Amino acid sequence: GGDGKGGVAGVGLTYDLIERHRDTQPWTVSVVVRRAWTDAGARTDVSFDVTVPLAMFFGTRIPPPGDGGTSSE
């Protein structure tokens, strides 16, 4: 096929599900709405995304006492 003309525009929203601080890995939920148009017509897409940190599947690193971790004493 030949090259056509068109474009895309979108807008999105992201929300953190877990409060962010030094010891957490945030989960986020995102919704994005895109409008694409070409010579062949227009299309609207909505995407929904949940981001989960892989570290949650491997456990959380606990720093040694010298790095601000807790001590058993």
N, CA, C and O atoms as a Maestro MAE file, in Angstrom:
{
 s_m_m2io_version
 :::
 2.0.0
}

f_m_ct {
 s_m_title
 :::
 protein
 m_atom[292] {
  # First column is atom index #
  i_m_mmod_type
  r_m_x_coord
  r_m_y_coord
  r_m_z_coord
  i_m_residue_number
  s_m_chain_name
  s_m_pdb_residue_name
  s_m_pdb_atom_name
  i_m_atomic_number
  :::
  1 25 0.820 -1.193 0.000 1 A "GLY " " N  " 7
  2 3 0.000 0.000 0.000 1 A "GLY " " CA " 6
  3 2 0.851 1.238 0.000 1 A "GLY " " C  " 6
  4 15 2.041 1.213 0.314 1 A "GLY " " O  " 8
  5 25 0.206 2.318 -0.361 2 A "GLY " " N  " 7
  6 3 0.881 3.613 -0.363 2 A "GLY " " CA " 6
  7 2 0.772 4.305 0.976 2 A "GLY " " C  " 6
  8 15 -0.078 3.976 1.804 2 A "GLY " " O  " 8
  9 25 1.637 5.257 1.168 3 A "ASP " " N  " 7
  10 3 1.580 6.044 2.397 3 A "ASP " " CA " 6
  11 2 0.350 6.933 2.385 3 A "ASP " " C  " 6
  12 15 0.028 7.559 1.375 3 A "ASP " " O  " 8
  13 25 -0.329 6.980 3.513 4 A "GLY " " N  " 7
  14 3 -1.504 7.834 3.645 4 A "GLY " " CA " 6
  15 2 -1.218 8.982 4.587 4 A "GLY " " C  " 6
  16 15 -0.083 9.189 5.016 4 A "GLY " " O  " 8
  17 25 -2.252 9.716 4.899 5 A "LYS " " N  " 7
  18 3 -2.139 10.832 5.826 5 A "LYS " " CA " 6
  19 2 -2.942 10.498 7.061 5 A "LYS " " C  " 6
  20 15 -3.882 9.705 7.004 5 A "LYS " " O  " 8
  21 25 -2.578 11.096 8.171 6 A "GLY " " N  " 7
  22 3 -3.324 10.857 9.400 6 A "GLY " " CA " 6
  23 2 -2.615 11.425 10.602 6 A "GLY " " C  " 6
  24 15 -1.651 12.181 10.478 6 A "GLY " " O  " 8
  25 25 -3.096 11.058 11.748 7 A "GLY " " N  " 7
  26 3 -2.504 11.543 12.989 7 A "GLY " " CA " 6
  27 2 -3.125 10.832 14.171 7 A "GLY " " C  " 6
  28 15 -4.049 10.031 14.024 7 A "GLY " " O  " 8
  29 25 -2.606 11.135 15.340 8 A "VAL " " N  " 7
  30 3 -3.126 10.552 16.566 8 A "VAL " " CA " 6
  31 2 -3.017 11.583 17.685 8 A "VAL " " C  " 6
  32 15 -2.061 12.357 17.735 8 A "VAL " " O  " 8
  33 25 -3.992 11.586 18.572 9 A "ALA " " N  " 7
  34 3 -3.975 12.444 19.759 9 A "ALA " " CA " 6
  35 2 -4.515 11.625 20.914 9 A "ALA " " C  " 6
  36 15 -5.390 10.781 20.726 9 A "ALA " " O  " 8
  37 25 -4.001 11.869 22.105 10 A "GLY " " N  " 7
  38 3 -4.460 11.087 23.247 10 A "GLY " " CA " 6
  39 2 -4.343 11.853 24.553 10 A "GLY " " C  " 6
  40 15 -3.655 12.868 24.653 10 A "GLY " " O  " 8
  41 25 -5.033 11.333 25.535 11 A "VAL " " N  " 7
  42 3 -4.980 11.889 26.877 11 A "VAL " " CA " 6
  43 2 -5.067 10.725 27.859 11 A "VAL " " C  " 6
  44 15 -5.746 9.733 27.593 11 A "VAL " " O  " 8
  45 25 -4.379 10.847 28.995 12 A "GLY " " N  " 7
  46 3 -4.376 9.746 29.940 12 A "GLY " " CA " 6
  47 2 -4.417 10.218 31.381 12 A "GLY " " C  " 6
  48 15 -4.209 11.394 31.682 12 A "GLY " " O  " 8
  49 25 -4.689 9.268 32.260 13 A "LEU " " N  " 7
  50 3 -4.759 9.525 33.688 13 A "LEU " " CA " 6
  51 2 -4.108 8.351 34.407 13 A "LEU " " C  " 6
  52 15 -4.399 7.195 34.102 13 A "LEU " " O  " 8
  53 25 -3.227 8.644 35.364 14 A "THR " " N  " 7
  54 3 -2.557 7.603 36.147 14 A "THR " " CA " 6
  55 2 -2.786 7.870 37.619 14 A "THR " " C  " 6
  56 15 -2.749 9.016 38.068 14 A "THR " " O  " 8
  57 25 -3.027 6.785 38.382 15 A "TYR " " N  " 7
  58 3 -3.298 6.904 39.812 15 A "TYR " " CA " 6
  59 2 -2.451 5.880 40.570 15 A "TYR " " C  " 6
  60 15 -2.391 4.711 40.190 15 A "TYR " " O  " 8
  61 25 -1.799 6.329 41.640 16 A "ASP " " N  " 7
  62 3 -1.022 5.415 42.494 16 A "ASP " " CA " 6
  63 2 -1.963 4.712 43.453 16 A "ASP " " C  " 6
  64 15 -2.777 5.360 44.112 16 A "ASP " " O  " 8
  65 25 -1.858 3.384 43.540 17 A "LEU " " N  " 7
  66 3 -2.693 2.616 44.460 17 A "LEU " " CA " 6
  67 2 -2.057 2.474 45.840 17 A "LEU " " C  " 6
  68 15 -2.746 2.151 46.808 17 A "LEU " " O  " 8
  69 25 -0.750 2.711 45.938 18 A "ILE " " N  " 7
  70 3 -0.027 2.587 47.200 18 A "ILE " " CA " 6
  71 2 0.710 3.892 47.445 18 A "ILE " " C  " 6
  72 15 1.329 4.446 46.536 18 A "ILE " " O  " 8
  73 25 0.642 4.379 48.674 19 A "GLU " " N  " 7
  74 3 1.339 5.613 49.017 19 A "GLU " " CA " 6
  75 2 2.833 5.438 48.784 19 A "GLU " " C  " 6
  76 15 3.420 4.432 49.183 19 A "GLU " " O  " 8
  77 25 3.439 6.419 48.138 20 A "ARG " " N  " 7
  78 3 4.867 6.338 47.838 20 A "ARG " " CA " 6
  79 2 5.694 6.813 49.029 20 A "ARG " " C  " 6
  80 15 5.477 7.903 49.558 20 A "ARG " " O  " 8
  81 25 6.637 5.982 49.437 21 A "HIS " " N  " 7
  82 3 7.682 6.407 50.353 21 A "HIS " " CA " 6
  83 2 8.879 5.499 50.136 21 A "HIS " " C  " 6
  84 15 8.853 4.649 49.245 21 A "HIS " " O  " 8
  85 25 9.920 5.660 50.926 22 A "ARG " " N  " 7
  86 3 11.200 5.003 50.664 22 A "ARG " " CA " 6
  87 2 11.112 3.487 50.606 22 A "ARG " " C  " 6
  88 15 11.864 2.860 49.860 22 A "ARG " " O  " 8
  89 25 10.216 2.882 51.373 23 A "ASP " " N  " 7
  90 3 10.179 1.426 51.486 23 A "ASP " " CA " 6
  91 2 9.073 0.755 50.677 23 A "ASP " " C  " 6
  92 15 8.812 -0.429 50.888 23 A "ASP " " O  " 8
  93 25 8.419 1.453 49.773 24 A "THR " " N  " 7
  94 3 7.351 0.839 48.990 24 A "THR " " CA " 6
  95 2 7.665 0.851 47.509 24 A "THR " " C  " 6
  96 15 8.449 1.666 47.023 24 A "THR " " O  " 8
  97 25 7.040 -0.067 46.809 25 A "GLN " " N  " 7
  98 3 7.057 -0.096 45.352 25 A "GLN " " CA " 6
  99 2 5.627 0.200 44.910 25 A "GLN " " C  " 6
  100 15 4.737 -0.613 45.160 25 A "GLN " " O  " 8
  101 25 5.378 1.330 44.267 26 A "PRO " " N  " 7
  102 3 3.996 1.703 43.962 26 A "PRO " " CA " 6
  103 2 3.361 0.851 42.874 26 A "PRO " " C  " 6
  104 15 4.019 0.454 41.913 26 A "PRO " " O  " 8
  105 25 2.079 0.576 43.041 27 A "TRP " " N  " 7
  106 3 1.238 0.019 41.995 27 A "TRP " " CA " 6
  107 2 0.533 1.211 41.359 27 A "TRP " " C  " 6
  108 15 0.142 2.142 42.063 27 A "TRP " " O  " 8
  109 25 0.369 1.196 40.064 28 A "THR " " N  " 7
  110 3 -0.358 2.283 39.407 28 A "THR " " CA " 6
  111 2 -1.415 1.718 38.462 28 A "THR " " C  " 6
  112 15 -1.279 0.620 37.922 28 A "THR " " O  " 8
  113 25 -2.460 2.500 38.285 29 A "VAL " " N  " 7
  114 3 -3.518 2.196 37.323 29 A "VAL " " CA " 6
  115 2 -3.563 3.357 36.341 29 A "VAL " " C  " 6
  116 15 -3.585 4.518 36.748 29 A "VAL " " O  " 8
  117 25 -3.576 3.049 35.054 30 A "SER " " N  " 7
  118 3 -3.607 4.090 34.028 30 A "SER " " CA " 6
  119 2 -4.737 3.822 33.035 30 A "SER " " C  " 6
  120 15 -5.018 2.674 32.688 30 A "SER " " O  " 8
  121 25 -5.371 4.890 32.589 31 A "VAL " " N  " 7
  122 3 -6.368 4.827 31.530 31 A "VAL " " CA " 6
  123 2 -5.961 5.855 30.485 31 A "VAL " " C  " 6
  124 15 -5.733 7.021 30.810 31 A "VAL " " O  " 8
  125 25 -5.869 5.427 29.239 32 A "VAL " " N  " 7
  126 3 -5.480 6.311 28.138 32 A "VAL " " CA " 6
  127 2 -6.527 6.215 27.035 32 A "VAL " " C  " 6
  128 15 -6.926 5.120 26.637 32 A "VAL " " O  " 8
  129 25 -6.965 7.369 26.546 33 A "VAL " " N  " 7
  130 3 -7.908 7.431 25.418 33 A "VAL " " CA " 6
  131 2 -7.164 8.062 24.245 33 A "VAL " " C  " 6
  132 15 -6.614 9.157 24.361 33 A "VAL " " O  " 8
  133 25 -7.154 7.355 23.107 34 A "ARG " " N  " 7
  134 3 -6.481 7.841 21.909 34 A "ARG " " CA " 6
  135 2 -7.467 7.927 20.749 34 A "ARG " " C  " 6
  136 15 -8.348 7.081 20.601 34 A "ARG " " O  " 8
  137 25 -7.307 8.939 19.949 35 A "ARG " " N  " 7
  138 3 -8.104 9.099 18.731 35 A "ARG " " CA " 6
  139 2 -7.133 9.129 17.560 35 A "ARG " " C  " 6
  140 15 -6.273 10.007 17.484 35 A "ARG " " O  " 8
  141 25 -7.266 8.181 16.656 36 A "ALA " " N  " 7
  142 3 -6.407 8.107 15.473 36 A "ALA " " CA " 6
  143 2 -7.254 8.311 14.236 36 A "ALA " " C  " 6
  144 15 -8.383 7.829 14.155 36 A "ALA " " O  " 8
  145 25 -6.710 9.016 13.289 37 A "TRP " " N  " 7
  146 3 -7.426 9.203 12.032 37 A "TRP " " CA " 6
  147 2 -6.455 9.032 10.865 37 A "TRP " " C  " 6
  148 15 -5.304 9.465 10.921 37 A "TRP " " O  " 8
  149 25 -6.945 8.397 9.820 38 A "THR " " N  " 7
  150 3 -6.166 8.165 8.604 38 A "THR " " CA " 6
  151 2 -7.062 8.413 7.403 38 A "THR " " C  " 6
  152 15 -8.233 8.766 7.541 38 A "THR " " O  " 8
  153 25 -6.489 8.221 6.227 39 A "ASP " " N  " 7
  154 3 -7.289 8.339 5.000 39 A "ASP " " CA " 6
  155 2 -8.411 7.313 4.973 39 A "ASP " " C  " 6
  156 15 -9.442 7.534 4.338 39 A "ASP " " O  " 8
  157 25 -8.215 6.187 5.665 40 A "ALA " " N  " 7
  158 3 -9.201 5.111 5.646 40 A "ALA " " CA " 6
  159 2 -10.312 5.299 6.686 40 A "ALA " " C  " 6
  160 15 -11.295 4.558 6.665 40 A "ALA " " O  " 8
  161 25 -10.178 6.263 7.585 41 A "GLY " " N  " 7
  162 3 -11.208 6.484 8.599 41 A "GLY " " CA " 6
  163 2 -10.606 6.811 9.958 41 A "GLY " " C  " 6
  164 15 -9.390 6.933 10.108 41 A "GLY " " O  " 8
  165 25 -11.484 6.948 10.938 42 A "ALA " " N  " 7
  166 3 -11.043 7.298 12.294 42 A "ALA " " CA " 6
  167 2 -11.324 6.142 13.249 42 A "ALA " " C  " 6
  168 15 -12.197 5.306 13.014 42 A "ALA " " O  " 8
  169 25 -10.554 6.126 14.333 43 A "ARG " " N  " 7
  170 3 -10.702 5.059 15.321 43 A "ARG " " CA " 6
  171 2 -10.409 5.648 16.701 43 A "ARG " " C  " 6
  172 15 -9.528 6.497 16.843 43 A "ARG " " O  " 8
  173 25 -11.149 5.197 17.717 44 A "THR " " N  " 7
  174 3 -10.901 5.590 19.104 44 A "THR " " CA " 6
  175 2 -10.521 4.354 19.903 44 A "THR " " C  " 6
  176 15 -11.209 3.334 19.855 44 A "THR " " O  " 8
  177 25 -9.413 4.453 20.644 45 A "ASP " " N  " 7
  178 3 -8.934 3.351 21.480 45 A "ASP " " CA " 6
  179 2 -8.928 3.791 22.934 45 A "ASP " " C  " 6
  180 15 -8.618 4.940 23.247 45 A "ASP " " O  " 8
  181 25 -9.271 2.873 23.810 46 A "VAL " " N  " 7
  182 3 -9.157 3.094 25.245 46 A "VAL " " CA " 6
  183 2 -8.308 1.966 25.794 46 A "VAL " " C  " 6
  184 15 -8.604 0.794 25.558 46 A "VAL " " O  " 8
  185 25 -7.248 2.308 26.529 47 A "SER " " N  " 7
  186 3 -6.415 1.269 27.128 47 A "SER " " CA " 6
  187 2 -6.426 1.420 28.645 47 A "SER " " C  " 6
  188 15 -6.496 2.526 29.180 47 A "SER " " O  " 8
  189 25 -6.355 0.283 29.318 48 A "PHE " " N  " 7
  190 3 -6.353 0.219 30.775 48 A "PHE " " CA " 6
  191 2 -5.123 -0.580 31.176 48 A "PHE " " C  " 6
  192 15 -4.908 -1.685 30.676 48 A "PHE " " O  " 8
  193 25 -4.310 -0.026 32.078 49 A "ASP " " N  " 7
  194 3 -3.046 -0.657 32.425 49 A "ASP " " CA " 6
  195 2 -2.874 -0.663 33.933 49 A "ASP " " C  " 6
  196 15 -3.101 0.354 34.589 49 A "ASP " " O  " 8
  197 25 -2.475 -1.803 34.490 50 A "VAL " " N  " 7
  198 3 -2.118 -1.910 35.900 50 A "VAL " " CA " 6
  199 2 -0.643 -2.261 35.958 50 A "VAL " " C  " 6
  200 15 -0.221 -3.263 35.381 50 A "VAL " " O  " 8
  201 25 0.151 -1.444 36.651 51 A "THR " " N  " 7
  202 3 1.574 -1.673 36.780 51 A "THR " " CA " 6
  203 2 1.858 -2.222 38.169 51 A "THR " " C  " 6
  204 15 1.549 -1.581 39.173 51 A "THR " " O  " 8
  205 25 2.449 -3.414 38.224 52 A "VAL " " N  " 7
  206 3 2.778 -4.083 39.480 52 A "VAL " " CA " 6
  207 2 4.284 -4.310 39.504 52 A "VAL " " C  " 6
  208 15 4.831 -4.874 38.556 52 A "VAL " " O  " 8
  209 25 4.974 -3.882 40.575 53 A "PRO " " N  " 7
  210 3 6.427 -4.069 40.616 53 A "PRO " " CA " 6
  211 2 6.796 -5.551 40.717 53 A "PRO " " C  " 6
  212 15 6.218 -6.276 41.527 53 A "PRO " " O  " 8
  213 25 7.744 -6.001 39.911 54 A "LEU " " N  " 7
  214 3 8.172 -7.394 39.941 54 A "LEU " " CA " 6
  215 2 8.802 -7.768 41.278 54 A "LEU " " C  " 6
  216 15 8.787 -8.939 41.658 54 A "LEU " " O  " 8
  217 25 9.361 -6.784 42.003 55 A "ALA " " N  " 7
  218 3 10.004 -7.070 43.285 55 A "ALA " " CA " 6
  219 2 9.031 -7.702 44.269 55 A "ALA " " C  " 6
  220 15 9.461 -8.414 45.176 55 A "ALA " " O  " 8
  221 25 7.744 -7.464 44.116 56 A "MET " " N  " 7
  222 3 6.775 -8.032 45.057 56 A "MET " " CA " 6
  223 2 6.735 -9.560 44.964 56 A "MET " " C  " 6
  224 15 6.320 -10.224 45.914 56 A "MET " " O  " 8
  225 25 7.159 -10.119 43.835 57 A "PHE " " N  " 7
  226 3 7.153 -11.565 43.665 57 A "PHE " " CA " 6
  227 2 8.413 -12.226 44.214 57 A "PHE " " C  " 6
  228 15 8.457 -13.443 44.396 57 A "PHE " " O  " 8
  229 25 9.440 -11.411 44.477 58 A "PHE " " N  " 7
  230 3 10.719 -11.934 44.931 58 A "PHE " " CA " 6
  231 2 11.037 -11.545 46.369 58 A "PHE " " C  " 6
  232 15 12.140 -11.810 46.845 58 A "PHE " " O  " 8
  233 25 10.101 -10.929 47.063 59 A "GLY " " N  " 7
  234 3 10.336 -10.492 48.444 59 A "GLY " " CA " 6
  235 2 10.910 -9.091 48.480 59 A "GLY " " C  " 6
  236 15 11.321 -8.547 47.455 59 A "GLY " " O  " 8
  237 25 10.933 -8.521 49.655 60 A "THR " " N  " 7
  238 3 11.431 -7.163 49.845 60 A "THR " " CA " 6
  239 2 12.806 -7.218 50.487 60 A "THR " " C  " 6
  240 15 13.027 -7.967 51.438 60 A "THR " " O  " 8
  241 25 13.714 -6.437 49.972 61 A "ARG " " N  " 7
  242 3 15.055 -6.365 50.536 61 A "ARG " " CA " 6
  243 2 14.998 -5.643 51.877 61 A "ARG " " C  " 6
  244 15 14.471 -4.533 51.961 61 A "ARG " " O  " 8
  245 25 15.532 -6.257 52.919 62 A "ILE " " N  " 7
  246 3 15.604 -5.630 54.228 62 A "ILE " " CA " 6
  247 2 17.043 -5.183 54.424 62 A "ILE " " C  " 6
  248 15 17.951 -6.014 54.447 62 A "ILE " " O  " 8
  249 25 17.265 -3.867 54.567 63 A "PRO " " N  " 7
  250 3 18.639 -3.386 54.678 63 A "PRO " " CA " 6
  251 2 19.287 -3.844 55.983 63 A "PRO " " C  " 6
  252 15 18.593 -4.023 56.984 63 A "PRO " " O  " 8
  253 25 20.625 -4.040 55.986 64 A "PRO " " N  " 7
  254 3 21.314 -4.402 57.221 64 A "PRO " " CA " 6
  255 2 21.235 -3.259 58.222 64 A "PRO " " C  " 6
  256 15 20.944 -2.127 57.835 64 A "PRO " " O  " 8
  257 25 21.492 -3.532 59.521 65 A "PRO " " N  " 7
  258 3 21.374 -2.497 60.551 65 A "PRO " " CA " 6
  259 2 22.174 -1.233 60.247 65 A "PRO " " C  " 6
  260 15 21.728 -0.141 60.597 65 A "PRO " " O  " 8
  261 25 23.328 -1.341 59.614 66 A "GLY " " N  " 7
  262 3 24.126 -0.163 59.277 66 A "GLY " " CA " 6
  263 2 23.490 0.728 58.228 66 A "GLY " " C  " 6
  264 15 23.840 1.904 58.125 66 A "GLY " " O  " 8
  265 25 22.547 0.183 57.435 67 A "ASP " " N  " 7
  266 3 21.867 0.954 56.390 67 A "ASP " " CA " 6
  267 2 20.529 1.491 56.849 67 A "ASP " " C  " 6
  268 15 19.720 1.904 56.018 67 A "ASP " " O  " 8
  269 25 20.271 1.498 58.137 68 A "GLY " " N  " 7
  270 3 19.002 2.008 58.627 68 A "GLY " " CA " 6
  271 2 17.978 0.923 58.884 68 A "GLY " " C  " 6
  272 15 16.818 1.211 59.175 68 A "GLY " " O  " 8
  273 25 18.413 -0.348 58.775 69 A "GLY " " N  " 7
  274 3 17.494 -1.460 59.051 69 A "GLY " " CA " 6
  275 2 17.337 -1.663 60.549 69 A "GLY " " C  " 6
  276 15 17.987 -0.987 61.346 69 A "GLY " " O  " 8
  277 25 16.475 -2.594 60.928 70 A "THR " " N  " 7
  278 3 16.248 -2.856 62.336 70 A "THR " " CA " 6
  279 2 17.298 -3.814 62.864 70 A "THR " " C  " 6
  280 15 17.882 -4.586 62.104 70 A "THR " " O  " 8
  281 25 17.530 -3.766 64.135 71 A "SER " " N  " 7
  282 3 18.503 -4.634 64.786 71 A "SER " " CA " 6
  283 2 17.776 -5.583 65.726 71 A "SER " " C  " 6
  284 15 16.724 -5.239 66.264 71 A "SER " " O  " 8
  285 25 18.333 -6.787 65.931 72 A "SER " " N  " 7
  286 3 17.689 -7.753 66.818 72 A "SER " " CA " 6
  287 2 18.146 -7.571 68.259 72 A "SER " " C  " 6
  288 15 17.727 -8.336 69.127 72 A "SER " " O  " 8
  289 25 18.989 -6.588 68.542 73 A "GLU " " N  " 7
  290 3 19.466 -6.344 69.911 73 A "GLU " " CA " 6
  291 2 18.437 -5.647 70.747 73 A "GLU " " C  " 6
  292 15 18.681 -5.369 71.921 73 A "GLU " " O  " 8
  :::
 }
 m_bond[291] {
  # First column is bond index #
  i_m_from
  i_m_to
  i_m_order
  :::
  1 1 2 1
  2 2 3 1
  3 3 4 2
  4 3 5 1
  5 5 6 1
  6 6 7 1
  7 7 8 2
  8 7 9 1
  9 9 10 1
  10 10 11 1
  11 11 12 2
  12 11 13 1
  13 13 14 1
  14 14 15 1
  15 15 16 2
  16 15 17 1
  17 17 18 1
  18 18 19 1
  19 19 20 2
  20 19 21 1
  21 21 22 1
  22 22 23 1
  23 23 24 2
  24 23 25 1
  25 25 26 1
  26 26 27 1
  27 27 28 2
  28 27 29 1
  29 29 30 1
  30 30 31 1
  31 31 32 2
  32 31 33 1
  33 33 34 1
  34 34 35 1
  35 35 36 2
  36 35 37 1
  37 37 38 1
  38 38 39 1
  39 39 40 2
  40 39 41 1
  41 41 42 1
  42 42 43 1
  43 43 44 2
  44 43 45 1
  45 45 46 1
  46 46 47 1
  47 47 48 2
  48 47 49 1
  49 49 50 1
  50 50 51 1
  51 51 52 2
  52 51 53 1
  53 53 54 1
  54 54 55 1
  55 55 56 2
  56 55 57 1
  57 57 58 1
  58 58 59 1
  59 59 60 2
  60 59 61 1
  61 61 62 1
  62 62 63 1
  63 63 64 2
  64 63 65 1
  65 65 66 1
  66 66 67 1
  67 67 68 2
  68 67 69 1
  69 69 70 1
  70 70 71 1
  71 71 72 2
  72 71 73 1
  73 73 74 1
  74 74 75 1
  75 75 76 2
  76 75 77 1
  77 77 78 1
  78 78 79 1
  79 79 80 2
  80 79 81 1
  81 81 82 1
  82 82 83 1
  83 83 84 2
  84 83 85 1
  85 85 86 1
  86 86 87 1
  87 87 88 2
  88 87 89 1
  89 89 90 1
  90 90 91 1
  91 91 92 2
  92 91 93 1
  93 93 94 1
  94 94 95 1
  95 95 96 2
  96 95 97 1
  97 97 98 1
  98 98 99 1
  99 99 100 2
  100 99 101 1
  101 101 102 1
  102 102 103 1
  103 103 104 2
  104 103 105 1
  105 105 106 1
  106 106 107 1
  107 107 108 2
  108 107 109 1
  109 109 110 1
  110 110 111 1
  111 111 112 2
  112 111 113 1
  113 113 114 1
  114 114 115 1
  115 115 116 2
  116 115 117 1
  117 117 118 1
  118 118 119 1
  119 119 120 2
  120 119 121 1
  121 121 122 1
  122 122 123 1
  123 123 124 2
  124 123 125 1
  125 125 126 1
  126 126 127 1
  127 127 128 2
  128 127 129 1
  129 129 130 1
  130 130 131 1
  131 131 132 2
  132 131 133 1
  133 133 134 1
  134 134 135 1
  135 135 136 2
  136 135 137 1
  137 137 138 1
  138 138 139 1
  139 139 140 2
  140 139 141 1
  141 141 142 1
  142 142 143 1
  143 143 144 2
  144 143 145 1
  145 145 146 1
  146 146 147 1
  147 147 148 2
  148 147 149 1
  149 149 150 1
  150 150 151 1
  151 151 152 2
  152 151 153 1
  153 153 154 1
  154 154 155 1
  155 155 156 2
  156 155 157 1
  157 157 158 1
  158 158 159 1
  159 159 160 2
  160 159 161 1
  161 161 162 1
  162 162 163 1
  163 163 164 2
  164 163 165 1
  165 165 166 1
  166 166 167 1
  167 167 168 2
  168 167 169 1
  169 169 170 1
  170 170 171 1
  171 171 172 2
  172 171 173 1
  173 173 174 1
  174 174 175 1
  175 175 176 2
  176 175 177 1
  177 177 178 1
  178 178 179 1
  179 179 180 2
  180 179 181 1
  181 181 182 1
  182 182 183 1
  183 183 184 2
  184 183 185 1
  185 185 186 1
  186 186 187 1
  187 187 188 2
  188 187 189 1
  189 189 190 1
  190 190 191 1
  191 191 192 2
  192 191 193 1
  193 193 194 1
  194 194 195 1
  195 195 196 2
  196 195 197 1
  197 197 198 1
  198 198 199 1
  199 199 200 2
  200 199 201 1
  201 201 202 1
  202 202 203 1
  203 203 204 2
  204 203 205 1
  205 205 206 1
  206 206 207 1
  207 207 208 2
  208 207 209 1
  209 209 210 1
  210 210 211 1
  211 211 212 2
  212 211 213 1
  213 213 214 1
  214 214 215 1
  215 215 216 2
  216 215 217 1
  217 217 218 1
  218 218 219 1
  219 219 220 2
  220 219 221 1
  221 221 222 1
  222 222 223 1
  223 223 224 2
  224 223 225 1
  225 225 226 1
  226 226 227 1
  227 227 228 2
  228 227 229 1
  229 229 230 1
  230 230 231 1
  231 231 232 2
  232 231 233 1
  233 233 234 1
  234 234 235 1
  235 235 236 2
  236 235 237 1
  237 237 238 1
  238 238 239 1
  239 239 240 2
  240 239 241 1
  241 241 242 1
  242 242 243 1
  243 243 244 2
  244 243 245 1
  245 245 246 1
  246 246 247 1
  247 247 248 2
  248 247 249 1
  249 249 250 1
  250 250 251 1
  251 251 252 2
  252 251 253 1
  253 253 254 1
  254 254 255 1
  255 255 256 2
  256 255 257 1
  257 257 258 1
  258 258 259 1
  259 259 260 2
  260 259 261 1
  261 261 262 1
  262 262 263 1
  263 263 264 2
  264 263 265 1
  265 265 266 1
  266 266 267 1
  267 267 268 2
  268 267 269 1
  269 269 270 1
  270 270 271 1
  271 271 272 2
  272 271 273 1
  273 273 274 1
  274 274 275 1
  275 275 276 2
  276 275 277 1
  277 277 278 1
  278 278 279 1
  279 279 280 2
  280 279 281 1
  281 281 282 1
  282 282 283 1
  283 283 284 2
  284 283 285 1
  285 285 286 1
  286 286 287 1
  287 287 288 2
  288 287 289 1
  289 289 290 1
  290 290 291 1
  291 291 292 2
  :::
 }
}
